[in-house]
């Protein structure tokens, strides 16, 4: 069977890296003998959709699969509607939005089937059933497929859920050969290509803003042997030796992390990598091991600089743990990036300014300030619906930016804070300026010592002096000055 899997367009945003979810689905289908192609429409956000689907139509698939988050569901819907006009192939949708609203989404005429939850086994069983029935399966045959939703005589049928995959080692490695890897803007600071990798699924924590409908709250991990094998395959196939572990909880199991880092060193993989981590799940010892194994940057979800706000969203960390983790990370010569949310429920101007100051004081190499957006399927969304009866998903979610690009004005979407939209938009712009100014001050102090560094930093804020300094840097007369703005705990090398 010829199957095409589609990642839809985003609103004004280019996909940063390939969808590992589609990569796993494609690999599973290929292992079962199907011919698969992946079309990532998110690589061309500005081109007409009608133009993008011409390659899909030319492929003439027997089965079409789309994935969608809530913020790009309308793009997926528009894609499916166009394809339905041009192809006779059945269309199945999956992903976070379909998992949250299965009965609602399946009622769209362009969708023949819907998969909710983890999709590998369900999609395989659907493909097998369709092929065996010459694409005319009976309702009884469809009812036997766990995790599937479909229509029978206009009535929505939602089957029981597919159990989570316990043995992640049983999955084939993602079908990276189906992506045009060179088109994704994921690089190291030195411009080398980077590959994403996933070593676990699931998260037992209950942060109010996080969606767990696909992988669940049961933490499942791949074996060290399996991870090392995938790393070796990527190096051998693509010559890429830079990796981004996108697990939510990469550092949660210290024993496995120790074993993995020792294997990386012992087998002389000579790789460089970054990962996501919790501030309460790192120690000086494990950070030293991670650096030795090639870790050069850690991304921490910090979210707020106010302890009451952290407690309210269920983060289960303290401000002291944040300070400690960032200090330990720098001492280990690993760069750090902090993620912060402005506009949390109950956030006032005072609490958000506290978050901004906290971020500026931390010895981070990078920071990202996001607009809080309550997405369906999260506790944050449920709380919003209780407070504002009648709140529901609609087409406006296509502009539900949770990130801040800093290059354009972004209006808050479903503002749940205690400040106005205009003030929230202003604060998130100010946050980036404040962070970089704090970073610049620390660089001066680190470079010239505390008394002189602080004085030179104050002097540099005088407009005439700053203009002169910029001229010097731009002219290349003082290369070391560049380090004052761009340097980190260590290089990627």
Order of alpha helices (4+ residues) and beta strands (2+ residues): beta-alpha-beta-alpha-alpha-beta-alpha-beta-alpha-alpha-beta-alpha-alpha-beta-beta-beta-beta-beta-alpha-beta-alpha-beta-alpha-beta-alpha-alpha-beta-alpha-beta-alpha-alpha-alpha-alpha-alpha
